[in-house]
């Protein structure tokens, strides 16, 4: 350890008054914009769409789906496909109507948009938090040594998980009826004019063993269970890592490798199911076999970007002396690679649905691409999350310079928030959505609170795991 001991291995991050002031300023700006957005919405300002436009949008989607139905097949096959299209058009129409159900009758309330934004930010930042723990666990399961000095940076994001759990659960109990169409009891009553046999068929996934349309105990238990498991593994890995600092030896590394491997298996299952529960079930008629992977990829590249930004910030403030351009290069390669992976999943999901032309699948994209509100953000999403990272991080040098990494990481964090915005708002708000003061304000407010939690906890213990057996390897890391 001769080389490593030249560094201060007992350094602690100091969350200075100046840095706190900067973070609080972001939060205050966010709060002000959020209040402006809420007031604008309450008093009927231009920050929201109109019910009439929502009606036109629904008609357009239904008409487009019906048009596909007319061209789908020939002879008897044509009749079968048309029947499927008509049924899906009806389902799509019901779904669109669910999203717009209040908009055309003067019943739309600004609180629905507020709740939708709460859900977007809850899911997004919860994902970034668990990705910190996930990436930490990968280093142990893969027996990787290069990232040893930034292990505590990764793990620090997990401190947001308890807050995320509370916010998610509380938001559901307050706003679940506005966010999730399947919570309406009349959908499960065969005698009701609102009866929906497709949603009724999926009812057990939400309500088992209770009666459909009552309390979704199965769905709520899954949410509580997933957060409980994630928080348990986070605390277990954090405590083991801190014990390693105190007692040393290799036994803690082997123990953490075992717990990390178990966590990765649990996370693989829980992250996919949580994506179905928290995001895909908003568009209850729609389904995609790629969706769990898609949400994971969005979370992962956003989490990697957040970890990289914090690492660069610490490096620029004089911490993490062991971190050099080789470590940054590896982080840049991860971001570059998983940006392409996310794009591959986005395109695969889109292409397969487009090519198959099955209406109950294609209605999801029609609601977004054919919309004046959401259509442009489809292209913003691709530009921010693929085109810019691909072009800016293509060269070796760009991955080794902090200016490129800071620009790309910031772009990606904003870009994947847009990705979750596109997943949530169309299904909850229909044409009453969009990005305005309310969206920007809540994003800044959430971001500032998350940063405060992460940085406060980062400053409580040693920044570097000084007794990690691979610290020397990281010091000599060169690519």
Residue pairs with C-beta under 8 A, 6 or more apart in sequence:
1 471
1 472
3 472
3 475
3 476
4 322
4 471
4 472
4 475
7 321
7 322
7 464
7 475
8 321
9 462
9 464
9 466
9 471
10 462
10 466
11 319
11 462
11 463
11 464
12 459
12 460
12 461
12 462
12 463
13 314
13 319
13 455
13 458
13 459
13 463
14 459
15 455
15 456
15 458
15 459
19 455
20 452
23 448
23 451
23 452
23 455
24 448
24 452
26 444
26 447
26 448
26 451
27 444
27 445
27 448
27 449
27 452
29 441
29 444
30 440
30 441
30 442
30 443
30 444
30 445
30 446
30 447
30 448
31 441
31 445
32 441
33 437
33 438
33 440
33 441
33 444
34 437
34 438
34 441
34 442
34 445
35 441
36 437
36 441
37 47
37 436
37 437
37 438
37 439
37 440
37 441
37 442
38 110
38 114
38 438
39 45
40 46
40 47
40 436
40 437
40 438
41 47
41 48
41 110
41 113
41 114
41 438
42 110
47 434
47 436
47 437
47 438
48 108
48 110
48 113
48 432
48 434
48 436
49 103
49 373
49 430
49 431
49 432
49 433
49 434
50 103
50 431
50 432
51 100
51 103
51 104
51 105
51 106
51 108
51 432
52 104
53 372
53 431
54 99
54 100
54 103
54 104
54 430
54 431
54 432
55 100
55 103
55 104
57 96
57 100
57 367
57 370
57 371
57 372
57 430
57 431
58 93
58 96
58 97
58 100
58 430
60 370
61 92
61 93
61 96
61 363
61 366
61 367
61 370
62 89
62 92
62 93
62 96
64 366
64 370
65 85
65 88
65 89
65 92
65 359
65 362
65 363
65 366
66 85
66 86
66 89
68 85
68 357
68 359
68 362
69 81
69 82
69 84
69 85
69 86
69 89
69 359
70 82
72 78
72 81
72 82
72 85
72 357
73 80
73 81
73 82
84 358
84 359
84 360
85 359
88 285
88 358
88 359
88 360
88 363
89 359
89 363
91 196
91 198
91 285
91 360
91 363
92 285
92 359
92 360
92 363
92 366
92 367
94 196
94 285
95 181
95 283
95 284
95 285
95 286
95 363
95 427
96 363
96 367
96 430
98 181
98 184
98 284
99 181
99 367
99 426
99 427
99 428
99 429
99 430
100 430
100 431
100 432
101 107
102 108
102 109
102 112
103 430
103 431
103 432
108 432
111 175
111 178
112 178
112 428
112 429
112 432
113 429
113 432
113 433
113 438
114 438
115 171
115 174
115 175
115 178
115 179
115 428
116 178
116 179
116 424
116 425
116 428
116 429
116 433
117 438
117 439
117 442
118 167
118 171
118 175
118 442
119 171
119 175
119 179
119 278
119 424
119 428
120 417
120 420
120 421
120 424
120 425
120 439
121 417
121 442
121 443
121 446
122 164
122 167
122 168
122 171
123 168
123 278
123 279
123 420
123 424
124 299
124 302
124 416
124 417
124 420
125 160
125 164
125 446
125 447
125 450
126 160
126 161
126 164
126 165
126 168
126 227
127 295
127 298
127 299
127 302
127 303
128 157
128 160
128 299
128 302
128 303
128 306
128 450
129 157
129 158
129 159
129 160
129 161
129 164
129 450
130 158
130 161
130 230
130 267
130 271
130 299
130 303
131 157
131 299
131 300
131 302
131 303
131 304
132 154
132 155
132 156
132 157
132 158
132 303
132 306
132 307
133 154
133 155
133 157
133 158
133 161
133 230
133 233
133 234
133 237
133 263
134 263
134 264
134 267
134 300
134 303
135 154
135 303
135 304
135 307
136 151
136 154
136 155
136 158
136 237
136 260
137 233
137 237
137 259
137 260
137 261
137 263
137 264
137 267
138 144
138 260
138 264
139 147
139 148
139 151
139 154
139 260
140 253
140 256
140 257
140 260
140 261
141 257
141 260
141 261
141 264
143 257
144 470
145 470
145 471
145 473
145 474
145 477
146 326
146 327
146 330
146 473
146 474
146 477
147 154
147 327
147 330
147 474
148 464
148 465
148 468
148 470
148 471
148 473
148 474
149 320
149 322
149 323
149 327
149 464
149 471
149 474
150 307
150 311
150 320
150 323
150 327
151 241
151 465
151 468
152 241
152 458
152 461
152 462
152 463
152 464
152 465
153 307
153 310
153 311
153 314
153 458
153 463
154 307
155 234
155 237
155 238
155 241
156 310
156 454
156 455
156 457
156 458
157 303
157 306
157 307
157 454
158 230
158 231
158 234
158 238
159 234
159 453
159 454
159 456
159 457
160 450
160 453
160 454
161 227
161 230
161 231
161 234
162 231
163 449
163 453
164 227
165 224
165 227
165 228
165 231
168 223
168 227
168 278
169 220
169 223
169 224
169 227
171 179
172 179
172 220
172 223
176 183
177 183
177 184
178 428
179 282
179 428
180 281
180 282
180 284
181 187
181 199
181 282
181 284
181 427
182 199
182 202
182 203
182 206
182 216
182 281
182 284
183 216
184 194
184 213
185 213
185 214
186 192
186 193
186 194
186 195
186 213
187 194
187 195
187 196
187 199
187 200
187 213
188 195
188 199
188 200
188 203
188 212
188 213
189 195
189 213
190 200
198 284
198 285
198 360
199 284
199 285
200 212
202 284
203 212
203 213
204 212
204 218
205 218
205 219
206 212
206 216
206 218
206 219
206 281
207 213
207 214
207 215
207 216
207 217
207 218
207 219
208 217
208 218
209 217
209 218
210 216
210 217
210 218
219 277
219 281
222 273
222 274
222 277
223 274
223 277
223 278
226 270
226 273
226 274
229 266
229 270
230 267
230 270
233 259
233 262
233 263
233 266
236 259
237 256
237 259
237 260
237 263
240 252
240 255
240 256
240 259
241 252
241 256
241 465
242 461
243 252
244 252
244 253
244 256
244 465
244 467
244 468
245 461
245 462
245 465
245 466
245 467
247 467
248 467
249 467
250 469
252 467
253 468
253 469
253 470
271 292
271 295
271 296
271 299
272 292
272 293
272 295
272 296
273 292
275 291
275 292
275 294
275 295
275 296
276 291
276 292
279 291
279 295
279 420
279 423
279 424
280 286
280 287
280 288
280 291
282 423
282 424
282 427
282 428
283 364
283 426
283 427
285 360
285 363
286 360
286 361
286 363
286 364
287 360
287 361
288 294
288 349
288 353
288 361
288 364
290 345
290 348
290 349
290 352
291 349
293 345
294 342
294 345
294 346
294 349
295 423
297 338
297 341
297 342
297 345
298 342
298 416
298 419
298 420
299 416
300 338
300 342
301 335
301 338
301 339
301 341
301 342
301 385
301 412
301 416
302 412
302 413
302 416
302 417
304 331
304 334
304 335
304 338
305 335
305 408
305 409
305 410
305 412
305 413
306 409
306 413
307 331
308 328
308 331
308 332
308 335
308 405
308 409
309 405
309 406
309 409
309 410
309 413
310 454
310 458
311 320
311 323
311 327
311 328
311 331
312 328
312 402
312 405
312 406
312 409
314 320
314 463
315 323
315 402
316 402
319 463
320 463
320 464
322 464
322 471
322 474
322 475
324 477
325 400
325 401
326 400
326 477
326 478
326 479
327 474
327 477
328 399
328 400
328 401
328 402
328 405
329 396
329 399
329 400
329 479
330 477
330 479
331 399
331 405
332 393
332 398
332 399
332 400
332 404
332 405
332 408
333 399
335 389
335 393
335 405
335 408
335 409
335 412
336 389
336 390
336 393
336 394
336 399
339 385
339 386
339 389
339 390
339 393
339 412
340 386
340 390
342 385
342 386
343 382
343 385
343 386
346 382
346 386
350 365
353 361
353 362
353 364
353 365
354 362
354 365
356 362
367 374
367 426
367 427
368 374
368 375
368 378
368 422
368 426
369 375
369 378
371 426
371 431
372 431
373 431
373 433
373 434
374 422
374 425
374 426
374 433
377 418
377 421
377 422
377 435
378 422
380 415
380 418
381 415
381 418
381 419
381 422
383 415
384 411
384 412
384 414
384 415
384 418
385 412
385 415
385 416
385 418
385 419
388 408
388 411
388 415
389 408
389 411
389 412
392 398
392 404
392 407
392 408
393 399
393 404
393 405
393 408
398 404
398 405
399 405
417 443
418 435
421 435
421 439
425 433
425 434
426 433
464 471
465 471
